[in-house]
Amino acid sequence: MKRAALAAGLALVPTGGILAVLPLGMTGHMAGHMIAVAIAAPFLALGLSQGRFDPACLWPGLTSPMAMMLVELVTVWLWHLPALRAATMTSLPMLGLEQVSFLGAGLLLWSSVLRADHRAAGIGALLLTSMHMTLLGVLIGLAPRPLYAAADHHHLAGIDPLIDQQLGGVLMLLVGGASYFIGGLVLLASLLRQRGAA
């Protein structure tokens, strides 16, 4: 199972990068981010768990679930500031750094919550992450005007920039919010089973 998860995660990383780079507007850009932080990262973390390349095993004192939740929160919200978003639209290296940041923050968080001794804190960290992802998605999706002027010339052909932004926001709250929420529920179920068997 770990090998399959690792293979899936490794296959998803370039897919997310390609979607973030292609001129598919805010919707495509957001799809690339969500693949990195909310889909590829948990697969990679599961594939690496308890191995020698598992970040939670490499840096056990630094990778507590709540600390990694804060790292992920700061990473996601900072890259969605209009100035940084504009920089990623005009610079391929900045876009690459953004995508790697999302993948790294997601991997650190998912890796930390998968540790058996961190399950209870991991549930809280994933549910809080689900909440902040949903909130940011709602703020982007319900904004009354385009927030990212630099993205105007990158929007999908035939789609109004505001609608493109709204679709990106919906994608974020659906994929990002759901991924972390479902992860938290799965951890909770495993913790309850573990305590029931004890």
N, C-alpha and C positions, 0 to 999 in steps of 0.2 A: 504494500500500500504506500509506503514511504517513497519508493522509487517512482511509482506512478504519479504521486503528488508532485515530486520534484520535477519529473519530466513535463507535467502539465504547466507548472509554474515557469519553467525555462522556456516553454513554447509560447506562453502568454506574454512574456517580457517584450520580445520584439514586436508582437502584434500591437501592444499598447503604445510602443514608441512610434510605430508607423502611423497609427491613427492620430496621435498627437501632432505629427509632422505634416501629414497630408492637408491640403486646403479644404477641409471639411467643416470649417466654421467652429463655433463654440461647441456645438454638439459633438463633433468628431474629436475635438481637443479634450473635452470632458470625458468622452468614452475612453480615450487613451489613458487619462489619469486614473479613472476608476478601475480599469484593467490592472494597472500597476499596483495601486494602493489597497484595493479591496478584493481583488480576485487572484492575481499572480502572487502577491505577498503571502496570503494565507497558505496557498499551495506550497510555496517555497519553504515557509516556516515549518509546515507539517513534514515535508520531505527532509528537511535538515534537522528536525527535532531529535535531541539527545545524541547527535553526532558531533564530530570534532569541529564542524563549521557552523554549528548552531550558535547564533549570537548570545542567547541566554546562557549557554554553557561557557562561551568564551569570556563573557563579562558579567558573571552572575551578580556582582555587587552593584552594577550600574543599570541593569535591565529589569527593574521592577515594573509591573504592569502600569501602575499609575504614573510613574515617571515617563514611560514610553508613550502613554496616552497623551501626556502633555507635549512631548516631542512631536507626535503626529499632529496634534491640534495646531501647534504653532506653525509647523511646516505647511499644512494645508491652508490655513488662513492667510499666512504671509504671501504665499504664491498667488493668492486670489486678490491681493491688493492691486488696484488699477495700474500703478506704476510698474510693478514687477510683471504683471500680465502683459503690459505693453512691451516690456523688454524681451519677453519670450516670443512675441510675435515678430520681432525684428532681428533676433539673434538666434541662430541655430545652437551655438554653445549654451546660451541661457536656457533654451528649450530643453536641451539634453540634461543640464543640471537640474532643472525643475523635475523632469521625469525620474531621474535617479534619486532625487530627494524624496519624492513620493514613494518610490519602491523601497528605499532604505528605511524611511519612517514606518511604513506599513510592515516591513519584515521585522523590525525591532519590536514593534507592538505585538504582532501575532506570535513571534518567537517567545516573548516574555509571558504571554498568557497561556501558552501550551505547557509550561513547566508544571509538573504535578503539585509542587509546593506553593504555586501561585494561583491555583484555580479560582479561589474565592475572590481574590483581588482582580483576577483576570476578567471575571464576569462583570464586575463594576466598571473596569476600564473599557471593555468592549461596548457596554451599554452607554456609557458617557460619550464614547466616540461616535456611536450611532446617532446620539442626540445632536452633537455638534455638526456632524455631516448633514443631517436632515435640516438643521437650522440654516447652515450656509446655502444648501440647495434651495431652500424656500426663499431666502433673501435674494439670491441671484434670479430665481424664477419669477418672483413677484415684483422685482424692481420695475418702476414705471417707465424707465428709459434705459437704453444700452449703457452699461457700466464701463465697458471696455472699448473706447473709441478706436484704438489701434486695430481692433478686430473687425472693424466695419468692412474693410476690403477683403477680409478672409471668410466672410460668411458664406454659407451654402448658396449656390446659384438659385436664384428665384425665391429665396427665403429672406424675409425682413430680418435685419440684425436683432431686433428685440425678440422676435419669435425664436430665432436661433438661440439667443441667450436663455430664453425661457425653457426651451427644450434641454439645454445644457444643465440648467438648474434642476429640472425634473429628473434627468438622468442621474445627477449627483445624489439627490435625496432618495431615489429608488434603489440604485445599486449600492452606493456608499452606506446609506442608512440600513438597508436590508442585510448587507453582508455582515456588518458588525453586530446587528441585532440578532441575526440567526446564529452567529458565532457565540454570542453570549448565552443564548438559550441552549445550544449544544453543550457548552461548558457546564451550565447549570444542571442539565440532565445527567451528565457524567459525574458531577460532584454528588448529586442526590443518589445515584446508583451506587457510587463508592461508599457513601455513608450508610446506605441501606444494607450493603453486604458486610459491613464491619460489625 
